[in-house]
Amino acid sequence: MLLNIHNAFINNSWQDLDVEYTSQAFDWGQNNNWYNDISLEGNYWSDWSGIGVYELDSYSGETSNSDPYPLNSSPL
């Protein structure tokens, strides 16, 4: 199995993805960042409720990733 390790996914627009999971992203890796600690910006998620952290799905719960700074509008 190929794992993604040490990647940064920031200021992306994840819109209307047809996925079989509960979130629009699935993190199979380790130490991946879905937000920027300095700018306090994450990504745009079209299915985000607008309140709180955006939780990402992970492989068997082995990774615990979230986007604590989801964007209110698409950066694109």
N, C-alpha and C positions, 0 to 999 in steps of 0.2 A: 504494500500500500504506500502511495506517495503522500507525504504530509507537507503542508505548507508551514514553514517556520520563519519567524522574524520578518513578517511583511507589514506594511502600513497601508491601510485602506482609509483614506481621508478625503473629504469633499467630493465624494462620488454621489451619483444620483441613481438609486435603486428603485425603479418604478415598475409597478404592475408585473412583477416576475411571476410566472406560473410555476411555482415550486410545490413540492408535496410536503413541505415542512411547515411549521407554524410561523417562522420568520422568513424574510427575504434573503437571508444569507445563512450559510452552513459553514462553520469553521472546523476543519479537520486538523488544524495545525497547532503549533505551540508558539506562545509569545507573539501573536499577531496583534496589531493595534488597529482599532476601529475608530480612533479619535486622536486628536492632538491635545496633549496636556497643556501646552503653552497658549495656543489660540482658543482653547476650549470649544473646538469645533469637531464634529463627527461627520456623518453622512446624512443624505436625505433618503428617507424610507417612506414610500407612498402609503404603506399600511400602518405607519406609526400613529398612535392615538393622539399625539400632541402633548402628552403628559408623561413625565418620568423618563426612565432609561429604556432604550430599545434592546431587548434581549435577543441574542442570536442562538440558533440551534447549534449543537455540537455533537461530535461523534461519541456516543455512549456516555455523555456527560463528562468526558475526559478533559475537555477544555471548558472554561467558564468565561466566555467573552460576551461583552455587551458594548453598546455605544451610549455612554452617559451624556453625550452632547449632540443628539440628533438635530439636524437642521430643519427649520420650519418651511423652507422652500428649496427647490432644486438649485444647485449652484451653476447649472448649465444654462 
